[in-house]
Amino acid sequence: MIGKFNLFASGKRSSVGKKVVLGSVIPILIVSVWQYLSSNGIVDAILFPAPSTILNSFYEMIVSGELIDHLKISVVRAMLGFLLGGSLGLLAGLVVGMFVRAEELLDPTMQMLRTIPLLALTPLFILWFGLGETSKVLLIAFGAFFPLYVNAFLGVRNVDAKLFDVAKVLEFNRFRQITRLVLPAAMPNVLLGLRLSLSVSWLLLVVAELMGASRGVGFLIQDARTFVRTDVVFIGIFLFAAAGKLTDSLVRMLEHWLLKWQDSYKG
């Protein structure tokens, strides 16, 4: 039994290692070609600084503490906006999905608001809430609301109607229906909405910080553009990419844990 377990564990580690290696091939190739072109003057080093130059600037900013300070501010803004908008979106999606009257009352307005370009709302948020933290967090929350709202609504409506009949036989109240029936059955859609909300939160964080901020990664990018510090611009872009990938991977891990009962196609 122990031998079989060790064999399974080693096979799993081997599979994970293989995925990591395959996923690293294209980034390593791109960085290698980029380094070669920049080092040999084939491309403009001001517009495309070598990866080694960017890495050196990254190290200096880490040591000075400048980068950590900007990153902490950005993460707090993104998470506050996501938690506010995502939780409200999940709650609204569950309510509208559970109750037909709520759908008739709320969903037309929600769908109308969902189609408004978020960039068009930016000037209004600045006028209403100023250039402080409130406008930035609320803009992120507005964008994070709709992916979870739509997917929670669809998740509830995709629940097998026979399960509700079983819930009636078991005399479940509304709270137990939601916690024991609706949420587990709608979980694939909810987790998809969670991933989309997180990605939108990072996207709108850039918009919020570029529209007027004195700290944050978006401000860092804007300031570096003004002084033609392209290496710092790339550092900011890589930070957003890494933060987005990290949060998405965390949700994927949660998805794997919560949906391990599913027998889905693996490719």
Disulfide bonds with the S-S distance in Angstrom:
none
